[in-house]
Amino acid sequence: MTAAGWMPLINELKSAVAARNRAAARRCVQRLLDGQAPLGTQWRSVCEFMRVSGEISLALRSMDAYVAAMGHAPQALYSKVVLLTQCARMSEALQLIERLPADIPDRAGHAYVRGNVAMSLGRFAEARDWLEQAVALRPGWGPAWLTLVSGVNLATDTLGERLLADADAARRQAGGDYARYCYALGKLHADRGAADAAFDAFAQGAQLLRRELPYSRSGNAANATQAMSGYSAERLEHWGAGRRRDTHRPIFVTGLPRSGTTLVEQILASHSGVAEGAELNIMQHLAVQAGGVSGDALSAYEAGGGSADALAELYLHLLDERCGSSGRIVDKTVDASRFLGLVAAALPQAPIIWMQRDPLDNAWSCFRTFFIHGVAWSYDLADIAHHFHLEEQLLAHWRRALGPRLLVVPYGELVDDPTTWTSRLLAHCGLPEEDAPYRPHATERRVMTASAHQVRRPINRDGLGVADRFRHRLQPFIDGTRDSTT
């Protein structure tokens, strides 16, 4: 069939996208792929649409169609490497980029991607070699420096002097890249015990990022209010009654970023019955399907012919797409607190865990961390206090609405008594006792968050009291915390 012969189906796909008809769009893409439609470079756009929709299988098939249309050119294959990293297929990404020429996309970019992928897989020595090549080829490059120093003690490592020597080159980088360099510089000063210099470097990076992603207090507060609206213990019990679908597979771990969620994910993912854990970002698709996050939105969705079972089917389908169909999965998506009503209604058998950490330690850890997907409230200490207050309100609400289904885990207690808390976590999730979760640092798996190095060490108390030597610079957070409670 000629390209013109495919136009009716292409137009049908466009109509489905405009109408937000996920099922129809998926069927159209499947038919285009099955019929080997000659879309040429347009397959890349189809691929991206499927990826952001969570339809990983169709995204990968569309990328293969694009690669074939481009004659398997190295640049096209590199596009597949990027897609594989976005889909958390790190081993496949590494295998593919190892076969590509070293100048694809360019020498520095090639070394950087290989270093990042190796880092996520826990291959730290290999990652360091590639990332050192990247900064040698592109001096001052913030992204490469930030990943390179993440697991290094810069108080003693010679990388610290190289980082300082790159300062002039770093200042010539674009804003976002220079911000990353500032975060790396902050770690250098923190490792060396220079608290004020560390704070100033982190603050400079945060200021650069804040220009690109401003924080709306009113918008965040409105979102939190919507997330809680219309959900009570009684209504959730109503939505959970008489359900036919088995929904126990996912395990939700939430709480503020840097509160210990990755440690809990690592403990649970060490169990033989748990296949994977990650920041999955699937819940947002349920909110789009339901027309919002509130209980009222869910009721309106049901009145229009939708159902909580349909939302469960969507979540579990996208979970299979991302993680395969076997084993329990830990979902530790950031801001899950804003979707817990939908989660509780659609997936009534799924356990929920909420991590809590000392507020000052948590605030400092958020302020000093570069979040790859952008966390607007983390760039200003007073904004951090505002967001923390909203999360406290959400926790109080979900405790009332979810009762014993929500397990709140204090980070300090977990690291002081990991045996007791690991046992409680396993019991809460319905997982039988076994040895591996009690030594999670020995579990080899990819970790794609800022805690990648920490969770590969035995559980320790190093995360307690980390804000103490910066307390004199954290007064805006302390004042903001007081203001939010008066």
N, C-alpha and C positions, 0 to 999 in steps of 0.2 A: 504494500500500500504506500502511496506517495505521502509526502508531508501534508499535502492539502487534504488527503483522505482522513487524516487524524484530527482535523480541526474540530469536528463536532464533539469528540471526546475531550479535547483540550478546552473547548468552551464550557463543556459540562464541569470540568475540573475547576475552572475559574468561577463558575456560578456556585459550586459547592464551597469554595474558599470564602467567597463573599458572604454566603449564608451561614458560615461557621458550621457547616455540616461535615463533621469529622469523618463519619462513616462513609459518606458519599465521596469525599475527597480521597480517602484511602482506597476505595474501590476503583476510582478513576486511575490513580497512579499504578495500582496493580495491573490493570488492563493495559496501560501504556507500556509497562515493563514486560508483561507477558507477550505482547505483540511486537516487542522490539521497535517501538516507534522511533523514527529518525529525528529526535529532538536536538541532536548535536550538543552545543554548549548549554542549551537550556536545561539539560539534565542536572547541571550544577545547582540551578535555582530550585528545581524540584527536590533535589537532595536536601538543600537547606530548609525548605519548608517542612519536609518530613522530619528532619532532625529536631527543629524547634517544636514540632508537634509531639515529639516523643516516640515517633514511629521509626525506631532504629533500623529494623530489618529493611524497610523500604528505602530509608536514607542510604544505607550501604549498597543496596541494589542500584539505586539511582546514581550513586557515585561510580559504581562499576560501569554503568552505561556511559557516563561522562568520560571515564578513562578510556573506554573502548573507542568512543567517538573521537578522542584526541590522539588515537593511535598509540596509546600507552606511553605517551611522552613523559619524561621525568617530572616536569612541572605538574602534570595532571596527577601522577602518582603521589607527588608531595601533597596535593590537595586531599588525597585519601588518607595520608598520614595524619593531617590535621583533623580530619573527621574522626578517625579512630581515637585520637586523644580526647576529642570532645565527647565521645561515647564511652570513655574509660576503657577502651580496648588497648591497654598500654603494651602488652606483650606483642600483639599484632602490629602496633605502630612501630615498635622497635625493630621487629623483623623486617618490616617494609623499608624503613628509612636506612637500615644497614645495607640495603641493596641499591640505594640511590647514589649518584655521584656526590662527592663532598661539597660541590658548589651549588647544590639545590636545596633551598631556594637561593642561597648564597652561603659562603663558607661560615660566616659567623652565625647565621640563622640555623644552618644545619647542625652546627656544634651545640647551639643552645637547645634545640628541640631534643637532640639525643641526650643531652645532659638532664633536661627536665624529665624525660620519660624514664631514664635510668634512676633518677632520684625517687620518683613515685613508686618504683619497683623495689626500692631499698638497696639498690646497687650503688652505694655511696662513693666508693673509690672511682668507679667508672664515670659516675656523674661528675665528680670533681674534675677529672681529666678533660672531659668535653667542655665543661663550663669555663675552665681556665683557658681553653683554646678560644672560646667565644669572646672573653674580655680581652684577650691578646689581639684578636682580630678586629674588635670594635671597642677600643678603650673607653671606659666610663659608662658602658652600657648598663643601665640600671636593672632591667629585668634579669640579665645574666648574673650580675653581682648579687642581687637579692637572693636568688636561689643558691648561688655558690656559698654564701656565708651562713646559710640557714642552720647548718648542723656543725659549724666549726666554732671552736673557742678562740676568738680573735685576740684574747689576752696574750696568747703564746704563739699562735700560728702566724707565719710570715705573710699570709694573705692580707693581714691588716695593713701592713705597710704598702702593699700593692694597691689596696683599696684607697688609701689616702693619696697615693701618687696619681690616681685617676681623677682626682677632684675637678681639675680644670676641664678635662674632657667631658666629665659628667654634666657640668653646668651648661654645656652646649647641646645637650640632649633635649628632646621635646619634654613638655611638662610632666606627662605621665611617667616617662622613662626616668627623668631626673628625680621624681618623687620616689621611685623605687630605690634609686641610689641613696637617697636620704635615709630611707628605712634601713638599708644595709649599713650606712654610716652610724646610725643610731645604735645598731647592734654592736658595732665595734666599740663605741664609747661605753656602752652598758657592760660589755664583757671586761673592759679595762677598769671599770669602777668609777668612771667619770659621769656621775649622775646628771649634772646640769648640761654637759655637752650632749649626752644621749638624749635627754628630753628635748633640747633645742633641735636636734637633727630630726627626731620623729615629728616634732611640731611643724618643721618646715615641710616635710613630706606631706603631712596631713593638710597643711594650708594649700599646697599645690593641688591636691586631689579635691579639696572642698570647692575650688573654683570650677572644677569640671562636673561635680556632682553635689549640688547644694542640698541641705537637709530641710525638709518641711515639717516642723513640729505639729502643725495643725493637721497635715495630711497623715502623719504617722498616728496621731491620736484618733483621728476619724477611722482609720483602718482597724485599730485595736478595738474601738467601740463596735464596729460592724462584726468583727470576729467573735465577740461575746454575745451579740444581740440574738435573742430568740433561742438560746440554748440553755436548757435547765436539765436537771437530772430526770425529771418526768418526761420531757420531750425526747431526750436521748433514749430513754427506755422504750418509748413508743416506736421510735425509728428502728430500734434493734429487735423488736418483737417479731416473731414469725419469719425471720429471714431464712432464705434457702441456701445462700451462697456461703461456702467456707471462707472466712476472712481472717484466719489466724496467722497467715504467712508473714506479713510485715510486722516488724517491731519498730516502733517510733521512739527515737531518742531526741529530745529537744532541750531547750535551755538557751541561755545567752551564748554567743560565740566565745570561745576560750574558757568555757566553764567546766570542761572535762568530758564533753560529749564524744570526742574522738577516742578517749580512753575507754569509755563504756562500749563504744562501737567495737573497739579492738578486743575487749574482753568477750563480748558476745560472739563476734565473728571468729573467735578461736574455737568455738564449740563445733563439733562435727555435724551438728544439725543445722548450722547456720552457714549459708553459702557465701554471703557477701554483705558488705555494708558500705554506704557512701552517702553523699549529699545528692539525692536523686532528683529533686525538683519536679516531682510528678504531681504533687498536690495542687499546684497552680492550674493544672489542666482540669481537675475536678471543679475548681472555682469558676473557670470559664464555662464549663458544661452546665453548671447549676445556675449561672448568672450572678454569682456573688458568693461571699463567704458566710453570710448571716443565716440564721435559722429561718428567717422570713423568706430569703432568697431560695432556700431549699424547699420550703413549703410551696412557693410559687412554681418552682420547677416541677414538683410533683403534680400540682394542679394542672400543669400544661402537658401532662402525660409522661413525665420523667419519673424516676424512682431511685431510692437509695441503692437498690440492687444494681441499677444501671451504672451508677457512679462507682460502685465496687467493681463491676466488670471492667470499667475503663481503667481504674487504678491498677488492678491485677494484670490486665493486658499490657499496660505500659511497664509494669514491673517485670513481666516476662521479657518484654522487648529489651530492657536495659540489662537484666541480670540472668536471663535464662529461666527455666521453669522448675528447677529443683532447689530444695533447701529453703530455710527461713532467710529473710533479708532484713538488715537493719537500715532504716531510713532515717538519717540524721540531717535532713534538709534544714538550712538556716531559716529562721522565721516560721518554723512549723507551728509555733504557738498561735499564729494567725489563721491556721487551717484546722485546728483540732476539732472544731465543731463538725466540719464536714467529715473529717477522719472518723470521729466517734460515731457519727450517724451511718456512714457508708460501710465502715469496717468494724463492726461491734466486737469482734473477737481479737482484734489487734491490741497487744499491750502497749502502754505509753509510759515513758520514763522521762523525768524532768531533772536536769542537773542544776545544782545551785553551788555557787562559789562565793567566797568572801567578796563583797561588792568592790572594795578598793583594789584588791588584786585583780579582779575581773575587769574593772574599768581600765586599769593601767595596761593589762594584757591586750585589751581591744584597741587602745590608743596606739600602742607600739606595733601593732600587727598590720601588715598590708594585706587586705582581703582582695583576692583576685577578681571577684565579681562586683566589687564596690559596695561599701556599707556606709551610707552617707552620714549616719549619726555618729560614726566612730572617729570623725575628724576634729571634734571639738569636745572638750571635757564637760561643758555644761549640757551639750546635746546628748552626750553619753548618759548623764544623770537623768535627763528627760526620758530617754528611751528605756533605761532601767526601771524607772517608775512605772511606765506603761506595762512592762513585762511582769512587774510585781502584781499589778492589777489583774493581768491575764492569769497568772499562776493562782491567785486567790479564787478567781472565777472558776477555773478548770478543776481546782480541788473540790469545790462545792458540787460542780456538775458531774464530774467523773468518779468521785469517791475513790474506792480502792483500786480502780482500774489505772489510776495515775500513781506511779511510784516516784516520790521525790528523793533524790540522792544527793546529800551534801558532799561536795568534792573533798573537803578536808577529812571527813569521816571515812570516805572511800580509800584515800591513800594511807590513812592511819591504821585502818583495819580492813584491808582488801579481801581477806578470806571471808569475813562475815558478809560484807556487801556483795561480793561475787556470788555467794550462795543465795542471797536475797534476789539478785538480778536474775539468776537462772530460774529460781522458783517463780518469779513474777512473769517470766516469759514462757513458762511451761516447758523448760528445757531440762532434761535429766542431768544429774551430776556427772561430771567427768573432769579429768585433770587439766586439760589444756587451757580453759578459761582462767585458771589460777596462776598461770604463767604466760600472760598474753604477749609479752615481749618476744617470745620464741616463735610466734606465729608469723610466717612469711606471707604477706599479701600487699597489694598496692594500697598506698595511703596518699590521698591527693589534697590534704589540708595543711595548714600551717603547723600542725602537730605531728608531721610525718616522722621526725626524728625522735620526739619524746616518747611516742607509743612503742618504739622499738627498744626502749630501755626498760629495765625492771621498774615496777611501780615505786615511786619515791615521793618525798616531801618537798622536792625542789620548787614546786609551784606554789608553795605556801609562803606568804609574807613577801612576795616579789615586789610589792609596791612600797615597802617600808622606806627604802632609801630615796624614793621619789616623792614621798608624802608632801614635802614642802612645795612641790610644783603642782600638786593635784588639788589645790584648794578650790578651783572652779567646780570640780566634780563634787567635792564635799559640800560646798555651798549649794550647788544645784540639787543635791540629794535632800538637804534640809528644806529648801524652797518647795520641793515637790510634795513634801509631807505636811506642809503648814497651810 
